[in-house]
Amino acid sequence: MRVLYVNQTAQMSGAEHSLLTLIGGLRGRVQAEMACPEGDFADAARDRGLRVHTINGTDVTLALDPVGTPRAIAGIAADGARVARIARRGGFDLVHANTTRAGLIATMFAGAGAKPTIVHVRDWTPEGRVAAAILQYTRVRASALICISQLVADEFPAHPARTPLHVIHNPIDLRRFDPDRYDRTAARAALGLGADDLAVAVIAQITPWKGQEEAILAVARLRERHPNLRLLVVGSAKFKSARLDNEAYLDRLRALPAQLGAQDMVRFLGERKDVPGILRALDVLLVPSWKEAFGRIVVEGMAMGLPVIATDIGGPKEIVTHGEDGVLAPPQAPAAWSEALEKLLVDPAGRAALGARARASAIARFTPELAAARVWDVYERTARPG
């Protein structure tokens, strides 16, 4: 089956990694090509042997902007026309849009004679009329929807068009996220960690809802009882937002440890490409998001045999079974996170057992082959009805 994948951004984040992992799982079933802006993601697609068709892309926000919104709509329309031409002339069986914003491009010219279009919805949607309208538009225009969690699926309003909606969790590359591939001593040395240091991390884009501030507050509460505790903040403020000033948030985060007397406990590593190595060096992974659509890093941490403390709402709650293969804690509650973390810090044997169960759970539930089989079923139902 010939599938044209559409991505609206040139940057690499969880959505882009998940798509490339999925395409790898579909190898042998799908002849894939990519439509996306030039940049890191296009380079990564080419590295995997995919032909890339260049589009401008969009960073349209889900809030009204008297200048930016009309300009974004014009850009989406131009990209939509190009994608429609590529799909028609290339003889593709269907179009797979990798995000809601990519779905705006891919479904712009949906209708008679257009290729069936699947929109992969990978993020939660903020409240507001514009966001609600985009969800409604997407449900009407798409041939089918794939949602990465039940949280995401539940945001879509019911509609008489009855567009098929499927919940399929993201896969991860279990060959890359395999603790046996990385030497723990070397990984810790590369990060400057001492033999007695207890290392925890938040690995995410820098933005308030990812909860880096709450992680710093939680760790600072333990500074007297665990002076050897180290928090690594991994990620950058890569996405602009009309609602959130991520650069200003990063500035506040950098100043916060000193204000709390915990400046020796927190290190900012910026954007990194060696995430498996960083995970191998850790003792606990923290995912304190306020609202997480899925939580890819949760599964990656589990696959690396790490005990993970994750937010108890949204996608992580669908991934982690509290006390069995991870720990769940309420968002925006530093005291609760501090307590949950200390229980793990003082129990090395318990950490090891929890990490082993976490890896077994990840292997059983999040393979590329399992996700690819479910997505392939959606492809067949969409491109070859009946």
LUMGULO-421817 format. One record per residue (C-alpha): x, y, z. Coordinates in steps of 0.5 Angstrom, whole numbers, plus 500, padded with zeros to 3 digits. Example, Ala and Ser with C-alpha at 12.3 -4.5 7.8 and 13.67 -1.06 7.14 Angstrom:
# residues 2
<node u="525" v="491" w="516"/>
<node u="527" v="498" w="514"/>
This chain:
# residues 386
<node u="500" v="500" w="500"/>
<node u="503" v="507" w="498"/>
<node u="502" v="512" w="504"/>
<node u="504" v="519" w="504"/>
<node u="505" v="522" w="511"/>
<node u="505" v="529" w="513"/>
<node u="508" v="533" w="518"/>
<node u="507" v="540" w="519"/>
<node u="514" v="542" w="523"/>
<node u="521" v="541" w="522"/>
<node u="523" v="540" w="529"/>
<node u="524" v="533" w="532"/>
<node u="520" v="531" w="538"/>
<node u="516" v="525" w="541"/>
<node u="511" v="526" w="535"/>
<node u="516" v="525" w="530"/>
<node u="520" v="520" w="533"/>
<node u="513" v="516" w="534"/>
<node u="512" v="516" w="527"/>
<node u="519" v="514" w="525"/>
<node u="518" v="508" w="529"/>
<node u="511" v="506" w="527"/>
<node u="514" v="507" w="519"/>
<node u="519" v="502" w="521"/>
<node u="514" v="497" w="524"/>
<node u="510" v="497" w="518"/>
<node u="516" v="496" w="513"/>
<node u="514" v="491" w="508"/>
<node u="507" v="493" w="508"/>
<node u="507" v="500" w="506"/>
<node u="511" v="504" w="501"/>
<node u="512" v="511" w="505"/>
<node u="514" v="518" w="503"/>
<node u="514" v="524" w="507"/>
<node u="511" v="531" w="506"/>
<node u="514" v="536" w="511"/>
<node u="518" v="542" w="512"/>
<node u="526" v="542" w="511"/>
<node u="530" v="541" w="517"/>
<node u="532" v="536" w="523"/>
<node u="525" v="531" w="521"/>
<node u="526" v="531" w="514"/>
<node u="534" v="529" w="515"/>
<node u="531" v="524" w="520"/>
<node u="526" v="521" w="514"/>
<node u="531" v="521" w="509"/>
<node u="536" v="517" w="513"/>
<node u="531" v="512" w="514"/>
<node u="531" v="512" w="506"/>
<node u="524" v="516" w="505"/>
<node u="523" v="520" w="500"/>
<node u="521" v="527" w="502"/>
<node u="517" v="532" w="499"/>
<node u="518" v="539" w="502"/>
<node u="512" v="543" w="504"/>
<node u="512" v="550" w="508"/>
<node u="509" v="547" w="515"/>
<node u="505" v="551" w="520"/>
<node u="506" v="553" w="527"/>
<node u="499" v="555" w="528"/>
<node u="496" v="556" w="535"/>
<node u="490" v="554" w="538"/>
<node u="488" v="561" w="539"/>
<node u="485" v="567" w="535"/>
<node u="491" v="572" w="533"/>
<node u="488" v="578" w="528"/>
<node u="495" v="577" w="524"/>
<node u="497" v="570" w="525"/>
<node u="491" v="566" w="524"/>
<node u="489" v="569" w="517"/>
<node u="496" v="568" w="515"/>
<node u="497" v="561" w="518"/>
<node u="490" v="559" w="514"/>
<node u="493" v="562" w="508"/>
<node u="499" v="557" w="509"/>
<node u="495" v="551" w="511"/>
<node u="491" v="552" w="504"/>
<node u="498" v="553" w="500"/>
<node u="501" v="546" w="503"/>
<node u="494" v="543" w="503"/>
<node u="494" v="544" w="495"/>
<node u="501" v="541" w="495"/>
<node u="499" v="535" w="499"/>
<node u="493" v="534" w="495"/>
<node u="497" v="534" w="488"/>
<node u="503" v="530" w="491"/>
<node u="498" v="525" w="493"/>
<node u="494" v="525" w="487"/>
<node u="500" v="524" w="482"/>
<node u="504" v="519" w="486"/>
<node u="498" v="514" w="486"/>
<node u="498" v="514" w="494"/>
<node u="493" v="510" w="497"/>
<node u="492" v="514" w="503"/>
<node u="495" v="520" w="507"/>
<node u="497" v="519" w="514"/>
<node u="497" v="526" w="518"/>
<node u="502" v="526" w="524"/>
<node u="498" v="531" w="528"/>
<node u="492" v="535" w="529"/>
<node u="496" v="541" w="525"/>
<node u="498" v="536" w="520"/>
<node u="491" v="534" w="519"/>
<node u="489" v="541" w="518"/>
<node u="494" v="541" w="512"/>
<node u="492" v="534" w="509"/>
<node u="484" v="535" w="510"/>
<node u="484" v="542" w="507"/>
<node u="482" v="539" w="500"/>
<node u="478" v="533" w="502"/>
<node u="472" v="531" w="498"/>
<node u="470" v="528" w="492"/>
<node u="476" v="525" w="488"/>
<node u="481" v="526" w="494"/>
<node u="485" v="521" w="497"/>
<node u="483" v="518" w="504"/>
<node u="486" v="521" w="510"/>
<node u="488" v="519" w="517"/>
<node u="489" v="524" w="522"/>
<node u="494" v="522" w="528"/>
<node u="492" v="526" w="534"/>
<node u="498" v="526" w="539"/>
<node u="496" v="532" w="543"/>
<node u="491" v="534" w="548"/>
<node u="487" v="540" w="546"/>
<node u="487" v="547" w="550"/>
<node u="480" v="549" w="552"/>
<node u="477" v="555" w="547"/>
<node u="473" v="556" w="541"/>
<node u="478" v="555" w="536"/>
<node u="481" v="549" w="539"/>
<node u="474" v="546" w="539"/>
<node u="472" v="548" w="532"/>
<node u="479" v="545" w="530"/>
<node u="477" v="538" w="533"/>
<node u="470" v="539" w="530"/>
<node u="473" v="540" w="523"/>
<node u="478" v="534" w="524"/>
<node u="472" v="529" w="526"/>
<node u="468" v="531" w="520"/>
<node u="474" v="532" w="514"/>
<node u="478" v="526" w="516"/>
<node u="477" v="519" w="513"/>
<node u="479" v="516" w="520"/>
<node u="482" v="518" w="527"/>
<node u="488" v="515" w="531"/>
<node u="488" v="518" w="538"/>
<node u="494" v="516" w="542"/>
<node u="490" v="515" w="548"/>
<node u="483" v="515" w="551"/>
<node u="484" v="522" w="554"/>
<node u="485" v="525" w="547"/>
<node u="479" v="521" w="544"/>
<node u="475" v="523" w="549"/>
<node u="476" v="530" w="547"/>
<node u="473" v="529" w="541"/>
<node u="465" v="531" w="540"/>
<node u="460" v="526" w="538"/>
<node u="458" v="528" w="531"/>
<node u="453" v="525" w="526"/>
<node u="459" v="524" w="521"/>
<node u="461" v="518" w="525"/>
<node u="468" v="518" w="523"/>
<node u="472" v="512" w="525"/>
<node u="476" v="513" w="532"/>
<node u="481" v="508" w="534"/>
<node u="485" v="509" w="540"/>
<node u="492" v="506" w="539"/>
<node u="498" v="507" w="544"/>
<node u="505" v="510" w="541"/>
<node u="510" v="504" w="540"/>
<node u="518" v="505" w="542"/>
<node u="524" v="502" w="539"/>
<node u="526" v="497" w="544"/>
<node u="532" v="495" w="541"/>
<node u="534" v="503" w="542"/>
<node u="531" v="503" w="549"/>
<node u="535" v="497" w="552"/>
<node u="539" v="497" w="558"/>
<node u="544" v="492" w="556"/>
<node u="546" v="496" w="550"/>
<node u="549" v="501" w="555"/>
<node u="554" v="501" w="560"/>
<node u="551" v="504" w="567"/>
<node u="558" v="506" w="569"/>
<node u="560" v="510" w="563"/>
<node u="553" v="513" w="562"/>
<node u="554" v="516" w="569"/>
<node u="561" v="518" w="568"/>
<node u="559" v="522" w="562"/>
<node u="554" v="526" w="566"/>
<node u="559" v="527" w="571"/>
<node u="555" v="523" w="576"/>
<node u="559" v="521" w="582"/>
<node u="559" v="514" w="585"/>
<node u="554" v="516" w="591"/>
<node u="550" v="520" w="587"/>
<node u="542" v="519" w="586"/>
<node u="540" v="521" w="580"/>
<node u="533" v="523" w="577"/>
<node u="531" v="527" w="571"/>
<node u="525" v="530" w="568"/>
<node u="526" v="529" w="560"/>
<node u="521" v="534" w="556"/>
<node u="521" v="540" w="552"/>
<node u="521" v="546" w="557"/>
<node u="514" v="549" w="558"/>
<node u="510" v="550" w="564"/>
<node u="505" v="544" w="563"/>
<node u="511" v="539" w="563"/>
<node u="512" v="540" w="570"/>
<node u="520" v="542" w="571"/>
<node u="518" v="547" w="576"/>
<node u="514" v="542" w="581"/>
<node u="520" v="537" w="580"/>
<node u="525" v="542" w="582"/>
<node u="521" v="544" w="588"/>
<node u="520" v="536" w="590"/>
<node u="527" v="535" w="590"/>
<node u="529" v="541" w="594"/>
<node u="525" v="539" w="599"/>
<node u="530" v="533" w="600"/>
<node u="536" v="537" w="600"/>
<node u="538" v="536" w="607"/>
<node u="536" v="528" w="608"/>
<node u="539" v="527" w="601"/>
<node u="545" v="532" w="599"/>
<node u="547" v="527" w="594"/>
<node u="541" v="527" w="590"/>
<node u="542" v="530" w="583"/>
<node u="536" v="533" w="578"/>
<node u="538" v="533" w="571"/>
<node u="533" v="537" w="567"/>
<node u="533" v="535" w="560"/>
<node u="530" v="539" w="554"/>
<node u="529" v="546" w="551"/>
<node u="524" v="551" w="550"/>
<node u="523" v="549" w="542"/>
<node u="516" v="551" w="541"/>
<node u="513" v="558" w="541"/>
<node u="506" v="558" w="544"/>
<node u="501" v="564" w="544"/>
<node u="499" v="562" w="551"/>
<node u="505" v="560" w="554"/>
<node u="512" v="564" w="554"/>
<node u="517" v="558" w="554"/>
<node u="523" v="562" w="554"/>
<node u="521" v="566" w="560"/>
<node u="519" v="560" w="564"/>
<node u="526" v="557" w="562"/>
<node u="529" v="563" w="565"/>
<node u="525" v="562" w="572"/>
<node u="527" v="555" w="572"/>
<node u="534" v="557" w="572"/>
<node u="534" v="562" w="577"/>
<node u="529" v="557" w="582"/>
<node u="535" v="552" w="585"/>
<node u="539" v="558" w="588"/>
<node u="532" v="561" w="591"/>
<node u="531" v="554" w="594"/>
<node u="538" v="553" w="596"/>
<node u="539" v="547" w="592"/>
<node u="543" v="550" w="586"/>
<node u="548" v="544" w="587"/>
<node u="542" v="539" w="586"/>
<node u="540" v="541" w="579"/>
<node u="543" v="541" w="572"/>
<node u="540" v="543" w="566"/>
<node u="543" v="539" w="560"/>
<node u="539" v="542" w="554"/>
<node u="537" v="539" w="548"/>
<node u="540" v="532" w="548"/>
<node u="540" v="526" w="543"/>
<node u="543" v="521" w="547"/>
<node u="536" v="520" w="551"/>
<node u="537" v="512" w="552"/>
<node u="544" v="513" w="555"/>
<node u="541" v="519" w="560"/>
<node u="536" v="514" w="562"/>
<node u="541" v="508" w="563"/>
<node u="545" v="513" w="568"/>
<node u="539" v="515" w="572"/>
<node u="536" v="512" w="579"/>
<node u="529" v="514" w="578"/>
<node u="525" v="518" w="572"/>
<node u="520" v="523" w="574"/>
<node u="514" v="525" w="569"/>
<node u="510" v="531" w="573"/>
<node u="506" v="533" w="567"/>
<node u="500" v="537" w="569"/>
<node u="496" v="534" w="563"/>
<node u="500" v="529" w="558"/>
<node u="497" v="526" w="552"/>
<node u="501" v="520" w="552"/>
<node u="507" v="520" w="555"/>
<node u="512" v="517" w="551"/>
<node u="518" v="518" w="556"/>
<node u="514" v="514" w="561"/>
<node u="515" v="508" w="556"/>
<node u="522" v="509" w="554"/>
<node u="524" v="510" w="562"/>
<node u="520" v="503" w="563"/>
<node u="524" v="500" w="557"/>
<node u="530" v="502" w="560"/>
<node u="528" v="498" w="567"/>
<node u="527" v="505" w="571"/>
<node u="522" v="506" w="576"/>
<node u="518" v="511" w="573"/>
<node u="514" v="516" w="578"/>
<node u="509" v="519" w="573"/>
<node u="503" v="524" w="573"/>
<node u="496" v="520" w="575"/>
<node u="492" v="523" w="570"/>
<node u="492" v="523" w="562"/>
<node u="496" v="518" w="558"/>
<node u="501" v="516" w="564"/>
<node u="495" v="513" w="567"/>
<node u="493" v="509" w="561"/>
<node u="501" v="506" w="561"/>
<node u="503" v="505" w="569"/>
<node u="499" v="501" w="574"/>
<node u="501" v="504" w="580"/>
<node u="505" v="500" w="585"/>
<node u="506" v="494" w="579"/>
<node u="510" v="497" w="574"/>
<node u="511" v="504" w="576"/>
<node u="508" v="510" w="581"/>
<node u="503" v="515" w="580"/>
<node u="503" v="522" w="583"/>
<node u="498" v="528" w="583"/>
<node u="500" v="533" w="578"/>
<node u="502" v="540" w="581"/>
<node u="503" v="537" w="588"/>
<node u="511" v="538" w="590"/>
<node u="510" v="535" w="597"/>
<node u="507" v="528" w="594"/>
<node u="512" v="528" w="589"/>
<node u="518" v="529" w="594"/>
<node u="514" v="523" w="599"/>
<node u="514" v="518" w="593"/>
<node u="521" v="520" w="591"/>
<node u="524" v="519" w="598"/>
<node u="520" v="512" w="598"/>
<node u="524" v="510" w="592"/>
<node u="531" v="513" w="594"/>
<node u="531" v="509" w="601"/>
<node u="529" v="502" w="598"/>
<node u="535" v="500" w="592"/>
<node u="532" v="493" w="592"/>
<node u="525" v="496" w="591"/>
<node u="527" v="500" w="585"/>
<node u="531" v="494" w="582"/>
<node u="524" v="490" w="582"/>
<node u="520" v="496" w="580"/>
<node u="524" v="497" w="574"/>
<node u="525" v="490" w="572"/>
<node u="517" v="489" w="572"/>
<node u="517" v="496" w="568"/>
<node u="521" v="493" w="563"/>
<node u="517" v="487" w="562"/>
<node u="511" v="491" w="561"/>
<node u="514" v="495" w="556"/>
<node u="516" v="489" w="552"/>
<node u="509" v="486" w="552"/>
<node u="505" v="492" w="550"/>
<node u="509" v="498" w="546"/>
<node u="513" v="494" w="541"/>
<node u="513" v="497" w="534"/>
<node u="510" v="491" w="531"/>
<node u="504" v="491" w="535"/>
<node u="502" v="498" w="534"/>
<node u="504" v="497" w="526"/>
<node u="499" v="491" w="526"/>
<node u="493" v="496" w="529"/>
<node u="495" v="501" w="525"/>
<node u="495" v="497" w="518"/>
<node u="488" v="494" w="520"/>
<node u="486" v="502" w="520"/>
<node u="489" v="503" w="513"/>
<node u="486" v="497" w="510"/>
<node u="479" v="499" w="513"/>
<node u="480" v="506" w="510"/>
<node u="483" v="505" w="504"/>
<node u="480" v="499" w="502"/>
<node u="473" v="499" w="505"/>
<node u="469" v="492" w="504"/>
